[in-house]
């Protein structure tokens, strides 16, 4: 199994968890025996999510990529990627909601961040598909 497949598995488990939570929180589901089975499945899914996260975190901490002139582990690269995404979203909000700012400059900054995001995203994706975890 590759790291990317484990990440996909984690995402599928999160979707499953949300569905189970919706069922448990629905007041119309009154069959107690079935509810108990669903709750058991919910907790098993939580355990599986925890295990997948631990495997991913461990592999990410042991795997390095080069960003510019620096080498960082994948955990750090993911934090950098997520921060760049937040910067892009913040600049987009500023552009959408403020006419008093230098919109051209903000657009140029956002474009630069998008290029960075694309670059780091490609590096992370290539690494995710090249790291075997089994």
C-alpha positions in Angstrom: 0.0 0.0 0.0 1.2 3.5 -0.8 0.9 6.5 1.5 -1.7 8.1 -0.9 -3.9 5.0 -0.5 -3.8 5.3 3.3 -4.8 8.9 3.0 -7.7 8.0 0.7 -8.7 5.3 3.3 -8.6 7.9 6.0 -10.9 10.2 4.0 -13.3 7.4 3.3 -13.4 6.6 7.1 -14.2 10.2 7.8 -17.2 10.1 5.4 -18.4 6.8 7.0 -18.1 8.4 10.5 -20.2 11.4 9.5 -22.9 9.0 8.1 -22.9 7.0 11.3 -23.1 10.2 13.4 -26.1 11.4 11.4 -27.9 8.2 12.0 -27.2 8.2 15.7 -28.3 11.8 16.0 -31.5 11.2 14.2 -34.3 11.0 16.8 -36.5 8.9 14.5 -34.2 5.9 14.8 -35.7 4.1 17.8 -34.6 0.5 17.4 -32.3 0.1 20.3 -30.6 -3.1 19.2 -29.8 -1.6 15.8 -28.7 1.7 17.4 -26.3 -0.2 19.7 -24.8 -1.9 16.6 -24.5 1.5 14.9 -22.8 3.0 18.0 -20.4 0.1 18.1 -19.6 0.6 14.4 -19.1 4.3 15.1 -16.5 3.7 17.8 -14.8 1.1 15.7 -14.6 3.7 12.9 -13.1 6.2 15.3 -10.4 3.7 16.2 -9.7 3.0 12.5 -9.4 6.8 11.9 -7.0 7.1 14.8 -4.9 4.2 13.5 -4.8 5.6 10.0 -3.8 9.1 11.3 -1.0 7.5 13.4 0.4 5.6 10.4 0.2 8.7 8.2 1.9 10.9 10.8 4.7 8.4 11.4 5.4 8.0 7.7 5.2 11.7 7.1 7.7 12.4 9.9 10.1 9.9 8.3 9.8 11.2 4.7 11.5 14.3 3.5 11.0 16.5 0.5 12.9 19.5 -0.9 11.1 22.8 -0.9 13.4 25.4 -2.5 16.7 25.0 -0.8 15.3 23.4 2.3 14.5 19.8 3.1 11.4 19.3 5.4 9.4 16.3 6.5 6.0 15.7 5.0 4.2 16.8 8.2 5.9 20.2 7.9 5.2 20.3 4.1 1.5 19.7 4.8 1.5 22.6 7.4 3.1 24.9 4.8 0.6 23.8 2.2 -2.3 24.5 4.5 -0.9 27.9 5.5 -0.6 28.9 1.9 -4.2 27.8 1.3 -5.3 30.0 4.2 -3.3 33.0 2.8 -5.0 32.5 -0.6 -8.4 32.4 1.0 -7.6 35.5 3.1 -6.4 37.5 0.1 -9.5 36.4 -1.8 -11.7 37.7 1.0 -9.9 41.0 1.1 -10.3 41.4 -2.7 -14.0 40.5 -2.5 -14.8 42.8 0.4 -12.5 45.8 0.2 -12.5 48.5 -2.5 -10.0 50.7 -0.6 -7.1 48.3 -1.0 -4.6 47.9 -3.8 -6.5 45.1 -5.6 -3.9 44.7 -8.3 -1.2 44.1 -5.7 -3.4 41.6 -3.8 -4.2 39.7 -7.0 -0.4 39.5 -7.8 0.3 38.2 -4.2 -2.5 35.7 -4.5 -1.2 34.5 -7.9 2.3 34.0 -6.4 0.8 32.0 -3.5 -1.2 29.9 -6.0 2.1 29.0 -7.8 3.7 28.1 -4.5 0.6 26.0 -3.6 0.7 24.2 -6.9 4.4 23.4 -6.6 4.2 22.1 -3.0 1.0 20.2 -3.8 2.8 18.4 -6.7 5.7 17.5 -4.5 3.5 16.2 -1.8 1.4 14.2 -4.2 4.4 12.6 -6.0 5.8 11.7 -2.6 2.5 10.2 -1.4 2.4 7.9 -4.4 6.1 6.9 -4.1 6.2 6.0 -0.4 5.2 2.4 0.3 3.9 1.7 3.8 3.6 -2.0 3.8 
